[in-house]
Amino acid sequence: MKTNQLAAKADRAYLQANGSGGIYGAMYYSHNLHFIAACSGMNGNYADARKAAECWQPHVGPQVKDIPPLKDS
């Protein structure tokens, strides 16, 4: 999980410098946040799991309408 935390930190810096639109925020950053949320939940650290999930939603939510397999989920 530490690797994903470090990667998410680097992702935030990248997104701040380059904007949050596009595939980077939707996929790469979201991948790291998803793993942080999942690992935190499995470790019983629900506050960190929720925090990661709340950071994740703004990057994935807007993209769902453009990804056919997710439209009907």
PQR file with spaces between the fields and no chain letter, atoms N, CA, C, O and H, PARSE charges and radii, in Angstrom:
ATOM       1  N    MET     1       0.818   -1.183    0.000 -0.4000 1.5000
ATOM       2  CA   MET     1       0.000    0.000    0.000 -0.0000 2.0000
ATOM       3  C    MET     1       0.865    1.252    0.000  0.5500 1.7000
ATOM       4  O    MET     1       0.480    2.270   -0.574 -0.5500 1.4000
ATOM       5  N    LYS     2       2.017    1.189    0.630 -0.4000 1.5000
ATOM       6  CA   LYS     2       2.906    2.365    0.684 -0.0000 2.0000
ATOM       7  C    LYS     2       3.277    2.818   -0.730  0.5500 1.7000
ATOM       8  O    LYS     2       3.362    4.018   -0.989 -0.5500 1.4000
ATOM       9  H    LYS     2       2.330    0.362    1.096  0.4000 1.0000
ATOM      10  N    THR     3       3.497    1.882   -1.633 -0.4000 1.5000
ATOM      11  CA   THR     3       3.835    2.222   -3.015 -0.0000 2.0000
ATOM      12  C    THR     3       2.697    3.007   -3.667  0.5500 1.7000
ATOM      13  O    THR     3       2.939    3.993   -4.363 -0.5500 1.4000
ATOM      14  H    THR     3       3.429    0.907   -1.422  0.4000 1.0000
ATOM      15  N    ASN     4       1.458    2.570   -3.440 -0.4000 1.5000
ATOM      16  CA   ASN     4       0.314    3.281   -4.012 -0.0000 2.0000
ATOM      17  C    ASN     4       0.145    4.657   -3.380  0.5500 1.7000
ATOM      18  O    ASN     4      -0.264    5.597   -4.061 -0.5500 1.4000
ATOM      19  H    ASN     4       1.261    1.770   -2.874  0.4000 1.0000
ATOM      20  N    GLN     5       0.448    4.792   -2.106 -0.4000 1.5000
ATOM      21  CA   GLN     5       0.371    6.101   -1.450 -0.0000 2.0000
ATOM      22  C    GLN     5       1.398    7.058   -2.057  0.5500 1.7000
ATOM      23  O    GLN     5       1.092    8.220   -2.323 -0.5500 1.4000
ATOM      24  H    GLN     5       0.780    4.028   -1.553  0.4000 1.0000
ATOM      25  N    LEU     6       2.604    6.565   -2.272 -0.4000 1.5000
ATOM      26  CA   LEU     6       3.635    7.404   -2.899 -0.0000 2.0000
ATOM      27  C    LEU     6       3.267    7.744   -4.341  0.5500 1.7000
ATOM      28  O    LEU     6       3.470    8.871   -4.793 -0.5500 1.4000
ATOM      29  H    LEU     6       2.853    5.620   -2.056  0.4000 1.0000
ATOM      30  N    ALA     7       2.728    6.769   -5.054 -0.4000 1.5000
ATOM      31  CA   ALA     7       2.318    7.007   -6.439 -0.0000 2.0000
ATOM      32  C    ALA     7       1.172    8.014   -6.496  0.5500 1.7000
ATOM      33  O    ALA     7       1.162    8.878   -7.373 -0.5500 1.4000
ATOM      34  H    ALA     7       2.563    5.853   -4.687  0.4000 1.0000
ATOM      35  N    ALA     8       0.206    7.923   -5.579 -0.4000 1.5000
ATOM      36  CA   ALA     8      -0.915    8.868   -5.557 -0.0000 2.0000
ATOM      37  C    ALA     8      -0.419   10.280   -5.262  0.5500 1.7000
ATOM      38  O    ALA     8      -0.941   11.250   -5.811 -0.5500 1.4000
ATOM      39  H    ALA     8       0.214    7.221   -4.867  0.4000 1.0000
ATOM      40  N    LYS     9       0.571   10.395   -4.413 -0.4000 1.5000
ATOM      41  CA   LYS     9       1.161   11.709   -4.119 -0.0000 2.0000
ATOM      42  C    LYS     9       1.790   12.296   -5.386  0.5500 1.7000
ATOM      43  O    LYS     9       1.612   13.478   -5.683 -0.5500 1.4000
ATOM      44  H    LYS     9       0.995    9.606   -3.967  0.4000 1.0000
ATOM      45  N    ALA    10       2.519   11.474   -6.120 -0.4000 1.5000
ATOM      46  CA   ALA    10       3.123   11.921   -7.380 -0.0000 2.0000
ATOM      47  C    ALA    10       2.030   12.251   -8.408  0.5500 1.7000
ATOM      48  O    ALA    10       2.149   13.218   -9.161 -0.5500 1.4000
ATOM      49  H    ALA    10       2.664   10.515   -5.879  0.4000 1.0000
ATOM      50  N    ASP    11       0.977   11.446   -8.428 -0.4000 1.5000
ATOM      51  CA   ASP    11      -0.148   11.704   -9.335 -0.0000 2.0000
ATOM      52  C    ASP    11      -0.786   13.059   -9.046  0.5500 1.7000
ATOM      53  O    ASP    11      -1.079   13.817   -9.970 -0.5500 1.4000
ATOM      54  H    ASP    11       0.881   10.660   -7.816  0.4000 1.0000
ATOM      55  N    ARG    12      -1.001   13.365   -7.773 -0.4000 1.5000
ATOM      56  CA   ARG    12      -1.608   14.652   -7.409 -0.0000 2.0000
ATOM      57  C    ARG    12      -0.749   15.817   -7.899  0.5500 1.7000
ATOM      58  O    ARG    12      -1.275   16.814   -8.393 -0.5500 1.4000
ATOM      59  H    ARG    12      -0.763   12.749   -7.022  0.4000 1.0000
ATOM      60  N    ALA    13       0.557   15.691   -7.763 -0.4000 1.5000
ATOM      61  CA   ALA    13       1.461   16.744   -8.245 -0.0000 2.0000
ATOM      62  C    ALA    13       1.360   16.879   -9.766  0.5500 1.7000
ATOM      63  O    ALA    13       1.322   17.990  -10.296 -0.5500 1.4000
ATOM      64  H    ALA    13       0.984   14.881   -7.362  0.4000 1.0000
ATOM      65  N    TYR    14       1.318   15.761  -10.450 -0.4000 1.5000
ATOM      66  CA   TYR    14       1.188   15.777  -11.912 -0.0000 2.0000
ATOM      67  C    TYR    14      -0.126   16.428  -12.326  0.5500 1.7000
ATOM      68  O    TYR    14      -0.145   17.288  -13.206 -0.5500 1.4000
ATOM      69  H    TYR    14       1.349   14.859  -10.019  0.4000 1.0000
ATOM      70  N    LEU    15      -1.230   16.016  -11.690 -0.4000 1.5000
ATOM      71  CA   LEU    15      -2.540   16.544  -12.038 -0.0000 2.0000
ATOM      72  C    LEU    15      -2.647   18.031  -11.726  0.5500 1.7000
ATOM      73  O    LEU    15      -3.287   18.777  -12.467 -0.5500 1.4000
ATOM      74  H    LEU    15      -1.215   15.317  -10.975  0.4000 1.0000
ATOM      75  N    GLN    16      -2.034   18.456  -10.654 -0.4000 1.5000
ATOM      76  CA   GLN    16      -2.050   19.872  -10.307 -0.0000 2.0000
ATOM      77  C    GLN    16      -1.303   20.687  -11.363  0.5500 1.7000
ATOM      78  O    GLN    16      -1.723   21.790  -11.712 -0.5500 1.4000
ATOM      79  H    GLN    16      -1.514   17.850  -10.053  0.4000 1.0000
ATOM      80  N    ALA    17      -0.215   20.151  -11.859 -0.4000 1.5000
ATOM      81  CA   ALA    17       0.594   20.858  -12.853 -0.0000 2.0000
ATOM      82  C    ALA    17      -0.011   20.799  -14.254  0.5500 1.7000
ATOM      83  O    ALA    17       0.188   21.711  -15.057 -0.5500 1.4000
ATOM      84  H    ALA    17       0.127   19.255  -11.575  0.4000 1.0000
ATOM      85  N    ASN    18      -0.752   19.721  -14.549 -0.4000 1.5000
ATOM      86  CA   ASN    18      -1.217   19.487  -15.920 -0.0000 2.0000
ATOM      87  C    ASN    18      -2.730   19.431  -16.096  0.5500 1.7000
ATOM      88  O    ASN    18      -3.206   19.238  -17.215 -0.5500 1.4000
ATOM      89  H    ASN    18      -0.914   18.981  -13.897  0.4000 1.0000
ATOM      90  N    GLY    19      -3.470   19.588  -15.058 -0.4000 1.5000
ATOM      91  CA   GLY    19      -4.924   19.500  -15.146 -0.0000 2.0000
ATOM      92  C    GLY    19      -5.413   18.097  -14.867  0.5500 1.7000
ATOM      93  O    GLY    19      -4.682   17.123  -15.046 -0.5500 1.4000
ATOM      94  H    GLY    19      -3.083   19.745  -14.149  0.4000 1.0000
ATOM      95  N    SER    20      -6.658   18.002  -14.425 -0.4000 1.5000
ATOM      96  CA   SER    20      -7.165   16.701  -13.988 -0.0000 2.0000
ATOM      97  C    SER    20      -7.986   15.977  -15.038  0.5500 1.7000
ATOM      98  O    SER    20      -8.464   14.871  -14.787 -0.5500 1.4000
ATOM      99  H    SER    20      -7.252   18.793  -14.279  0.4000 1.0000
ATOM     100  N    GLY    21      -8.158   16.567  -16.190 -0.4000 1.5000
ATOM     101  CA   GLY    21      -8.956   15.918  -17.218 -0.0000 2.0000
ATOM     102  C    GLY    21      -8.231   14.772  -17.884  0.5500 1.7000
ATOM     103  O    GLY    21      -7.017   14.618  -17.748 -0.5500 1.4000
ATOM     104  H    GLY    21      -7.770   17.466  -16.394  0.4000 1.0000
ATOM     105  N    GLY    22      -8.979   13.984  -18.594 -0.4000 1.5000
ATOM     106  CA   GLY    22      -8.390   12.924  -19.406 -0.0000 2.0000
ATOM     107  C    GLY    22      -8.165   11.621  -18.686  0.5500 1.7000
ATOM     108  O    GLY    22      -8.622   11.403  -17.563 -0.5500 1.4000
ATOM     109  H    GLY    22      -9.965   14.109  -18.704  0.4000 1.0000
ATOM     110  N    ILE    23      -7.450   10.773  -19.370 -0.4000 1.5000
ATOM     111  CA   ILE    23      -7.260    9.393  -18.934 -0.0000 2.0000
ATOM     112  C    ILE    23      -6.357    9.282  -17.702  0.5500 1.7000
ATOM     113  O    ILE    23      -6.510    8.347  -16.916 -0.5500 1.4000
ATOM     114  H    ILE    23      -7.079   10.950  -20.281  0.4000 1.0000
ATOM     115  N    TYR    24      -5.438   10.202  -17.522 -0.4000 1.5000
ATOM     116  CA   TYR    24      -4.510   10.083  -16.392 -0.0000 2.0000
ATOM     117  C    TYR    24      -5.254   10.093  -15.067  0.5500 1.7000
ATOM     118  O    TYR    24      -5.064    9.204  -14.238 -0.5500 1.4000
ATOM     119  H    TYR    24      -5.314   10.961  -18.160  0.4000 1.0000
ATOM     120  N    GLY    25      -6.101   11.097  -14.867 -0.4000 1.5000
ATOM     121  CA   GLY    25      -6.853   11.173  -13.623 -0.0000 2.0000
ATOM     122  C    GLY    25      -7.861   10.049  -13.481  0.5500 1.7000
ATOM     123  O    GLY    25      -8.080    9.523  -12.390 -0.5500 1.4000
ATOM     124  H    GLY    25      -6.255   11.819  -15.541  0.4000 1.0000
ATOM     125  N    ALA    26      -8.470    9.690  -14.601 -0.4000 1.5000
ATOM     126  CA   ALA    26      -9.499    8.651  -14.572 -0.0000 2.0000
ATOM     127  C    ALA    26      -8.925    7.259  -14.345  0.5500 1.7000
ATOM     128  O    ALA    26      -9.572    6.420  -13.718 -0.5500 1.4000
ATOM     129  H    ALA    26      -8.292   10.118  -15.487  0.4000 1.0000
ATOM     130  N    MET    27      -7.748    7.007  -14.833 -0.4000 1.5000
ATOM     131  CA   MET    27      -7.219    5.646  -14.755 -0.0000 2.0000
ATOM     132  C    MET    27      -6.008    5.510  -13.823  0.5500 1.7000
ATOM     133  O    MET    27      -6.063    4.741  -12.862 -0.5500 1.4000
ATOM     134  H    MET    27      -7.222    7.688  -15.342  0.4000 1.0000
ATOM     135  N    TYR    28      -4.938    6.227  -14.082 -0.4000 1.5000
ATOM     136  CA   TYR    28      -3.709    6.024  -13.328 -0.0000 2.0000
ATOM     137  C    TYR    28      -3.855    6.445  -11.868  0.5500 1.7000
ATOM     138  O    TYR    28      -3.560    5.670  -10.959 -0.5500 1.4000
ATOM     139  H    TYR    28      -4.893    6.851  -14.862  0.4000 1.0000
ATOM     140  N    TYR    29      -4.311    7.675  -11.652 -0.4000 1.5000
ATOM     141  CA   TYR    29      -4.507    8.161  -10.292 -0.0000 2.0000
ATOM     142  C    TYR    29      -5.578    7.322   -9.590  0.5500 1.7000
ATOM     143  O    TYR    29      -5.426    6.951   -8.427 -0.5500 1.4000
ATOM     144  H    TYR    29      -4.551    8.305  -12.391  0.4000 1.0000
ATOM     145  N    SER    30      -6.648    7.034  -10.306 -0.4000 1.5000
ATOM     146  CA   SER    30      -7.742    6.257   -9.731 -0.0000 2.0000
ATOM     147  C    SER    30      -7.302    4.851   -9.345  0.5500 1.7000
ATOM     148  O    SER    30      -7.764    4.308   -8.342 -0.5500 1.4000
ATOM     149  H    SER    30      -6.772    7.336  -11.252  0.4000 1.0000
ATOM     150  N    HIS    31      -6.418    4.266  -10.129 -0.4000 1.5000
ATOM     151  CA   HIS    31      -5.887    2.938   -9.801 -0.0000 2.0000
ATOM     152  C    HIS    31      -5.211    2.968   -8.431  0.5500 1.7000
ATOM     153  O    HIS    31      -5.442    2.092   -7.597 -0.5500 1.4000
ATOM     154  H    HIS    31      -6.042    4.708  -10.944  0.4000 1.0000
ATOM     155  N    ASN    32      -4.381    3.971   -8.210 -0.4000 1.5000
ATOM     156  CA   ASN    32      -3.678    4.066   -6.923 -0.0000 2.0000
ATOM     157  C    ASN    32      -4.649    4.322   -5.781  0.5500 1.7000
ATOM     158  O    ASN    32      -4.506    3.737   -4.707 -0.5500 1.4000
ATOM     159  H    ASN    32      -4.193    4.683   -8.887  0.4000 1.0000
ATOM     160  N    LEU    33      -5.634    5.187   -5.995 -0.4000 1.5000
ATOM     161  CA   LEU    33      -6.624    5.450   -4.948 -0.0000 2.0000
ATOM     162  C    LEU    33      -7.460    4.214   -4.647  0.5500 1.7000
ATOM     163  O    LEU    33      -7.794    3.951   -3.492 -0.5500 1.4000
ATOM     164  H    LEU    33      -5.750    5.662   -6.868  0.4000 1.0000
ATOM     165  N    HIS    34      -7.798    3.454   -5.688 -0.4000 1.5000
ATOM     166  CA   HIS    34      -8.574    2.235   -5.501 -0.0000 2.0000
ATOM     167  C    HIS    34      -7.815    1.245   -4.627  0.5500 1.7000
ATOM     168  O    HIS    34      -8.396    0.648   -3.720 -0.5500 1.4000
ATOM     169  H    HIS    34      -7.527    3.667   -6.627  0.4000 1.0000
ATOM     170  N    PHE    35      -6.541    1.070   -4.886 -0.4000 1.5000
ATOM     171  CA   PHE    35      -5.753    0.141   -4.088 -0.0000 2.0000
ATOM     172  C    PHE    35      -5.589    0.624   -2.656  0.5500 1.7000
ATOM     173  O    PHE    35      -5.607   -0.185   -1.728 -0.5500 1.4000
ATOM     174  H    PHE    35      -6.070    1.556   -5.622  0.4000 1.0000
ATOM     175  N    ILE    36      -5.430    1.923   -2.462 -0.4000 1.5000
ATOM     176  CA   ILE    36      -5.347    2.470   -1.106 -0.0000 2.0000
ATOM     177  C    ILE    36      -6.662    2.198   -0.369  0.5500 1.7000
ATOM     178  O    ILE    36      -6.651    1.759    0.781 -0.5500 1.4000
ATOM     179  H    ILE    36      -5.416    2.580   -3.215  0.4000 1.0000
ATOM     180  N    ALA    37      -7.779    2.456   -1.023 -0.4000 1.5000
ATOM     181  CA   ALA    37      -9.082    2.226   -0.396 -0.0000 2.0000
ATOM     182  C    ALA    37      -9.276    0.748   -0.062  0.5500 1.7000
ATOM     183  O    ALA    37      -9.699    0.410    1.044 -0.5500 1.4000
ATOM     184  H    ALA    37      -7.788    2.813   -1.957  0.4000 1.0000
ATOM     185  N    ALA    38      -8.968   -0.128   -1.010 -0.4000 1.5000
ATOM     186  CA   ALA    38      -9.165   -1.561   -0.793 -0.0000 2.0000
ATOM     187  C    ALA    38      -8.261   -2.086    0.325  0.5500 1.7000
ATOM     188  O    ALA    38      -8.721   -2.812    1.207 -0.5500 1.4000
ATOM     189  H    ALA    38      -8.624    0.146   -1.908  0.4000 1.0000
ATOM     190  N    CYS    39      -6.996   -1.723    0.290 -0.4000 1.5000
ATOM     191  CA   CYS    39      -6.058   -2.199    1.321 -0.0000 2.0000
ATOM     192  C    CYS    39      -6.413   -1.634    2.694  0.5500 1.7000
ATOM     193  O    CYS    39      -6.342   -2.339    3.701 -0.5500 1.4000
ATOM     194  H    CYS    39      -6.622   -1.133   -0.425  0.4000 1.0000
ATOM     195  N    SER    40      -6.790   -0.373    2.728 -0.4000 1.5000
ATOM     196  CA   SER    40      -7.175    0.235    4.005 -0.0000 2.0000
ATOM     197  C    SER    40      -8.398   -0.467    4.586  0.5500 1.7000
ATOM     198  O    SER    40      -8.449   -0.751    5.782 -0.5500 1.4000
ATOM     199  H    SER    40      -6.848    0.200    1.910  0.4000 1.0000
ATOM     200  N    GLY    41      -9.373   -0.744    3.741 -0.4000 1.5000
ATOM     201  CA   GLY    41     -10.562   -1.457    4.195 -0.0000 2.0000
ATOM     202  C    GLY    41     -10.235   -2.846    4.709  0.5500 1.7000
ATOM     203  O    GLY    41     -10.757   -3.268    5.741 -0.5500 1.4000
ATOM     204  H    GLY    41      -9.332   -0.513    2.769  0.4000 1.0000
ATOM     205  N    MET    42      -9.368   -3.565    3.990 -0.4000 1.5000
ATOM     206  CA   MET    42      -8.985   -4.907    4.429 -0.0000 2.0000
ATOM     207  C    MET    42      -8.210   -4.876    5.741  0.5500 1.7000
ATOM     208  O    MET    42      -8.233   -5.837    6.509 -0.5500 1.4000
ATOM     209  H    MET    42      -8.945   -3.222    3.151  0.4000 1.0000
ATOM     210  N    ASN    43      -7.530   -3.773    5.987 -0.4000 1.5000
ATOM     211  CA   ASN    43      -6.772   -3.625    7.232 -0.0000 2.0000
ATOM     212  C    ASN    43      -7.630   -3.069    8.363  0.5500 1.7000
ATOM     213  O    ASN    43      -7.141   -2.875    9.476 -0.5500 1.4000
ATOM     214  H    ASN    43      -7.511   -2.992    5.363  0.4000 1.0000
ATOM     215  N    GLY    44      -8.914   -2.810    8.083 -0.4000 1.5000
ATOM     216  CA   GLY    44      -9.810   -2.288    9.095 -0.0000 2.0000
ATOM     217  C    GLY    44      -9.695   -0.786    9.303  0.5500 1.7000
ATOM     218  O    GLY    44     -10.257   -0.243   10.255 -0.5500 1.4000
ATOM     219  H    GLY    44      -9.312   -2.967    7.179  0.4000 1.0000
ATOM     220  N    ASN    45      -8.971   -0.115    8.418 -0.4000 1.5000
ATOM     221  CA   ASN    45      -8.791    1.332    8.531 -0.0000 2.0000
ATOM     222  C    ASN    45      -9.814    2.010    7.621  0.5500 1.7000
ATOM     223  O    ASN    45      -9.495    2.465    6.522 -0.5500 1.4000
ATOM     224  H    ASN    45      -8.515   -0.556    7.645  0.4000 1.0000
ATOM     225  N    TYR    46     -11.054    2.062    8.113 -0.4000 1.5000
ATOM     226  CA   TYR    46     -12.158    2.536    7.292 -0.0000 2.0000
ATOM     227  C    TYR    46     -12.110    4.037    7.022  0.5500 1.7000
ATOM     228  O    TYR    46     -12.608    4.493    5.993 -0.5500 1.4000
ATOM     229  H    TYR    46     -11.312    1.692    9.006  0.4000 1.0000
ATOM     230  N    ALA    47     -11.523    4.799    7.921 -0.4000 1.5000
ATOM     231  CA   ALA    47     -11.414    6.248    7.685 -0.0000 2.0000
ATOM     232  C    ALA    47     -10.528    6.519    6.473  0.5500 1.7000
ATOM     233  O    ALA    47     -10.876    7.340    5.624 -0.5500 1.4000
ATOM     234  H    ALA    47     -11.118    4.428    8.756  0.4000 1.0000
ATOM     235  N    ASP    48      -9.384    5.837    6.383 -0.4000 1.5000
ATOM     236  CA   ASP    48      -8.497    6.021    5.231 -0.0000 2.0000
ATOM     237  C    ASP    48      -9.116    5.449    3.961  0.5500 1.7000
ATOM     238  O    ASP    48      -8.926    5.994    2.874 -0.5500 1.4000
ATOM     239  H    ASP    48      -9.101    5.170    7.073  0.4000 1.0000
ATOM     240  N    ALA    49      -9.855    4.353    4.097 -0.4000 1.5000
ATOM     241  CA   ALA    49     -10.533    3.770    2.934 -0.0000 2.0000
ATOM     242  C    ALA    49     -11.549    4.765    2.371  0.5500 1.7000
ATOM     243  O    ALA    49     -11.624    4.967    1.159 -0.5500 1.4000
ATOM     244  H    ALA    49     -10.009    3.910    4.980  0.4000 1.0000
ATOM     245  N    ARG    50     -12.314    5.371    3.244 -0.4000 1.5000
ATOM     246  CA   ARG    50     -13.320    6.347    2.800 -0.0000 2.0000
ATOM     247  C    ARG    50     -12.661    7.586    2.201  0.5500 1.7000
ATOM     248  O    ARG    50     -13.131    8.118    1.196 -0.5500 1.4000
ATOM     249  H    ARG    50     -12.253    5.207    4.229  0.4000 1.0000
ATOM     250  N    LYS    51     -11.588    8.038    2.810 -0.4000 1.5000
ATOM     251  CA   LYS    51     -10.871    9.219    2.301 -0.0000 2.0000
ATOM     252  C    LYS    51     -10.376    8.963    0.880  0.5500 1.7000
ATOM     253  O    LYS    51     -10.533    9.814    0.004 -0.5500 1.4000
ATOM     254  H    LYS    51     -11.206    7.605    3.627  0.4000 1.0000
ATOM     255  N    ALA    52      -9.782    7.798    0.649 -0.4000 1.5000
ATOM     256  CA   ALA    52      -9.289    7.456   -0.690 -0.0000 2.0000
ATOM     257  C    ALA    52     -10.450    7.360   -1.677  0.5500 1.7000
ATOM     258  O    ALA    52     -10.344    7.828   -2.810 -0.5500 1.4000
ATOM     259  H    ALA    52      -9.654    7.106    1.360  0.4000 1.0000
ATOM     260  N    ALA    53     -11.560    6.754   -1.248 -0.4000 1.5000
ATOM     261  CA   ALA    53     -12.721    6.623   -2.128 -0.0000 2.0000
ATOM     262  C    ALA    53     -13.299    7.990   -2.474  0.5500 1.7000
ATOM     263  O    ALA    53     -13.732    8.212   -3.605 -0.5500 1.4000
ATOM     264  H    ALA    53     -11.647    6.374   -0.327  0.4000 1.0000
ATOM     265  N    GLU    54     -13.311    8.898   -1.521 -0.4000 1.5000
ATOM     266  CA   GLU    54     -13.833   10.240   -1.784 -0.0000 2.0000
ATOM     267  C    GLU    54     -12.933   11.012   -2.749  0.5500 1.7000
ATOM     268  O    GLU    54     -13.420   11.846   -3.513 -0.5500 1.4000
ATOM     269  H    GLU    54     -12.960    8.718   -0.602  0.4000 1.0000
ATOM     270  N    CYS    55     -11.639   10.746   -2.724 -0.4000 1.5000
ATOM     271  CA   CYS    55     -10.716   11.365   -3.687 -0.0000 2.0000
ATOM     272  C    CYS    55     -10.882   10.732   -5.069  0.5500 1.7000
ATOM     273  O    CYS    55     -10.680   11.388   -6.091 -0.5500 1.4000
ATOM     274  H    CYS    55     -11.243   10.068   -2.104  0.4000 1.0000
ATOM     275  N    TRP    56     -11.246    9.469   -5.088 -0.4000 1.5000
ATOM     276  CA   TRP    56     -11.354    8.691   -6.308 -0.0000 2.0000
ATOM     277  C    TRP    56     -12.575    9.090   -7.133  0.5500 1.7000
ATOM     278  O    TRP    56     -12.473    9.210   -8.354 -0.5500 1.4000
ATOM     279  H    TRP    56     -11.410    8.936   -4.258  0.4000 1.0000
ATOM     280  N    GLN    57     -13.708    9.296   -6.504 -0.4000 1.5000
ATOM     281  CA   GLN    57     -14.967    9.524   -7.206 -0.0000 2.0000
ATOM     282  C    GLN    57     -14.916   10.678   -8.202  0.5500 1.7000
ATOM     283  O    GLN    57     -15.400   10.507   -9.321 -0.5500 1.4000
ATOM     284  H    GLN    57     -13.791    9.199   -5.512  0.4000 1.0000
ATOM     285  N    PRO    58     -14.359   11.844   -7.867 -0.5600 1.5000
ATOM     286  CA   PRO    58     -14.365   12.939   -8.846  0.2800 2.0000
ATOM     287  C    PRO    58     -13.590   12.637  -10.133  0.5500 1.7000
ATOM     288  O    PRO    58     -13.849   13.252  -11.167 -0.5500 1.4000
ATOM     289  N    HIS    59     -12.657   11.708  -10.077 -0.4000 1.5000
ATOM     290  CA   HIS    59     -11.860   11.379  -11.257 -0.0000 2.0000
ATOM     291  C    HIS    59     -12.514   10.294  -12.101  0.5500 1.7000
ATOM     292  O    HIS    59     -12.255   10.198  -13.301 -0.5500 1.4000
ATOM     293  H    HIS    59     -12.448   11.208   -9.236  0.4000 1.0000
ATOM     294  N    VAL    60     -13.352    9.485  -11.486 -0.4000 1.5000
ATOM     295  CA   VAL    60     -13.995    8.384  -12.204 -0.0000 2.0000
ATOM     296  C    VAL    60     -15.411    8.747  -12.635  0.5500 1.7000
ATOM     297  O    VAL    60     -15.815    8.448  -13.759 -0.5500 1.4000
ATOM     298  H    VAL    60     -13.562    9.563  -10.512  0.4000 1.0000
ATOM     299  N    GLY    61     -16.159    9.387  -11.754 -0.4000 1.5000
ATOM     300  CA   GLY    61     -17.564    9.695  -12.020 -0.0000 2.0000
ATOM     301  C    GLY    61     -17.818   10.338  -13.368  0.5500 1.7000
ATOM     302  O    GLY    61     -18.661    9.844  -14.117 -0.5500 1.4000
ATOM     303  H    GLY    61     -15.831    9.631  -10.842  0.4000 1.0000
ATOM     304  N    PRO    62     -17.125   11.421  -13.716 -0.5600 1.5000
ATOM     305  CA   PRO    62     -17.383   12.069  -15.004  0.2800 2.0000
ATOM     306  C    PRO    62     -17.043   11.198  -16.213  0.5500 1.7000
ATOM     307  O    PRO    62     -17.577   11.413  -17.301 -0.5500 1.4000
ATOM     308  N    GLN    63     -16.169   10.228  -16.031 -0.4000 1.5000
ATOM     309  CA   GLN    63     -15.746    9.385  -17.150 -0.0000 2.0000
ATOM     310  C    GLN    63     -16.710    8.234  -17.422  0.5500 1.7000
ATOM     311  O    GLN    63     -16.702    7.666  -18.514 -0.5500 1.4000
ATOM     312  H    GLN    63     -15.735   10.053  -15.147  0.4000 1.0000
ATOM     313  N    VAL    64     -17.543    7.886  -16.437 -0.4000 1.5000
ATOM     314  CA   VAL    64     -18.405    6.712  -16.567 -0.0000 2.0000
ATOM     315  C    VAL    64     -19.293    6.799  -17.807  0.5500 1.7000
ATOM     316  O    VAL    64     -19.493    5.798  -18.495 -0.5500 1.4000
ATOM     317  H    VAL    64     -17.550    8.348  -15.550  0.4000 1.0000
ATOM     318  N    LYS    65     -19.823    7.980  -18.096 -0.4000 1.5000
ATOM     319  CA   LYS    65     -20.730    8.116  -19.246 -0.0000 2.0000
ATOM     320  C    LYS    65     -20.027    7.849  -20.566  0.5500 1.7000
ATOM     321  O    LYS    65     -20.685    7.560  -21.565 -0.5500 1.4000
ATOM     322  H    LYS    65     -19.661    8.793  -17.537  0.4000 1.0000
ATOM     323  N    ASP    66     -18.700    7.942  -20.588 -0.4000 1.5000
ATOM     324  CA   ASP    66     -17.943    7.732  -21.814 -0.0000 2.0000
ATOM     325  C    ASP    66     -17.337    6.330  -21.932  0.5500 1.7000
ATOM     326  O    ASP    66     -16.657    6.027  -22.912 -0.5500 1.4000
ATOM     327  H    ASP    66     -18.166    8.177  -19.776  0.4000 1.0000
ATOM     328  N    ILE    67     -17.582    5.484  -20.940 -0.4000 1.5000
ATOM     329  CA   ILE    67     -17.020    4.124  -20.948 -0.0000 2.0000
ATOM     330  C    ILE    67     -18.181    3.146  -21.029  0.5500 1.7000
ATOM     331  O    ILE    67     -18.820    2.862  -20.016 -0.5500 1.4000
ATOM     332  H    ILE    67     -18.135    5.731  -20.143  0.4000 1.0000
ATOM     333  N    PRO    68     -18.465    2.625  -22.225 -0.5600 1.5000
ATOM     334  CA   PRO    68     -19.662    1.783  -22.420  0.2800 2.0000
ATOM     335  C    PRO    68     -19.877    0.676  -21.397  0.5500 1.7000
ATOM     336  O    PRO    68     -21.015    0.505  -20.961 -0.5500 1.4000
ATOM     337  N    PRO    69     -18.864   -0.093  -20.979 -0.5600 1.5000
ATOM     338  CA   PRO    69     -19.148   -1.158  -20.010  0.2800 2.0000
ATOM     339  C    PRO    69     -19.633   -0.647  -18.658  0.5500 1.7000
ATOM     340  O    PRO    69     -20.251   -1.402  -17.907 -0.5500 1.4000
ATOM     341  N    LEU    70     -19.373    0.598  -18.334 -0.4000 1.5000
ATOM     342  CA   LEU    70     -19.771    1.144  -17.047 -0.0000 2.0000
ATOM     343  C    LEU    70     -21.123    1.852  -17.079  0.5500 1.7000
ATOM     344  O    LEU    70     -21.707    2.109  -16.026 -0.5500 1.4000
ATOM     345  H    LEU    70     -18.872    1.211  -18.944  0.4000 1.0000
ATOM     346  N    LYS    71     -21.620    2.166  -18.257 -0.4000 1.5000
ATOM     347  CA   LYS    71     -22.871    2.912  -18.373 -0.0000 2.0000
ATOM     348  C    LYS    71     -24.042    2.214  -17.692  0.5500 1.7000
ATOM     349  O    LYS    71     -24.849    2.862  -17.025 -0.5500 1.4000
ATOM     350  H    LYS    71     -21.145    1.957  -19.112  0.4000 1.0000
ATOM     351  N    ASP    72     -24.136    0.922  -17.854 -0.4000 1.5000
ATOM     352  CA   ASP    72     -25.292    0.174  -17.350 -0.0000 2.0000
ATOM     353  C    ASP    72     -25.028   -0.475  -15.996  0.5500 1.7000
ATOM     354  O    ASP    72     -25.841   -1.268  -15.521 -0.5500 1.4000
ATOM     355  H    ASP    72     -23.481    0.396  -18.396  0.4000 1.0000
ATOM     356  N    SER    73     -23.911   -0.150  -15.377 -0.4000 1.5000
ATOM     357  CA   SER    73     -23.586   -0.771  -14.087 -0.0000 2.0000
ATOM     358  C    SER    73     -24.350   -0.124  -12.969  0.5500 1.7000
ATOM     359  O    SER    73     -24.203   -0.517  -11.812 -0.5500 1.4000
ATOM     360  H    SER    73     -23.250    0.494  -15.763  0.4000 1.0000
